[in-house]
């Protein structure tokens, strides 16, 4: 399995990308976006950031 580095994708882009998805879902849900939903997304974004940070970097 190749890491994101094999594709030349900057690590910080992952949190940004999924953060944009969260903001889009928030806009679509409107008043149905709850504090619980917000908390779940924040935890997911933190987990994504942690996983990407721990993945091995591409060695040139």
C-alpha positions in Angstrom: 0.0 0.0 0.0 1.4 3.4 -0.9 1.2 6.4 1.4 -0.1 9.8 0.5 3.6 10.9 0.1 3.9 8.5 -2.9 1.3 10.7 -4.7 3.0 14.0 -3.7 0.1 15.1 -1.5 1.2 17.4 1.3 0.3 16.0 4.7 -1.4 19.2 5.8 -3.8 19.0 2.9 -5.7 16.1 4.4 -7.0 18.0 7.4 -7.9 20.9 5.2 -9.7 18.7 2.7 -11.8 16.9 5.4 -12.3 20.2 7.1 -13.9 21.6 4.0 -16.1 18.5 3.8 -17.2 19.1 7.4 -18.0 22.7 6.6 -20.0 21.7 3.6 -22.0 19.1 5.6 -22.6 21.8 8.3 -24.1 24.1 5.6 -26.2 21.4 4.1 -27.6 20.3 7.6 -28.2 23.8 8.8 -30.1 23.7 12.0 -29.7 19.9 12.1 -26.0 20.3 12.8 -25.8 19.5 16.5 -23.1 20.0 19.1 -22.7 16.2 19.0 -22.2 16.2 15.3 -19.7 19.0 15.6 -17.8 17.1 18.3 -17.8 13.9 16.2 -16.3 15.8 13.2 -13.7 17.5 15.4 -12.6 14.1 16.7 -12.5 12.7 13.2 -10.4 15.5 12.0 -8.0 15.1 14.9 -7.8 11.3 14.1 -7.1 12.0 10.4 -4.4 14.4 11.3 -2.8 11.9 13.8 -2.9 9.1 11.3 -1.3 11.2 8.5 1.3 12.4 10.9 2.2 8.9 11.9 2.4 7.5 8.4 5.9 6.8 7.1 7.3 9.6 4.9 8.4 8.8 1.4 12.1 8.1 1.3 13.7 9.5 -1.9 
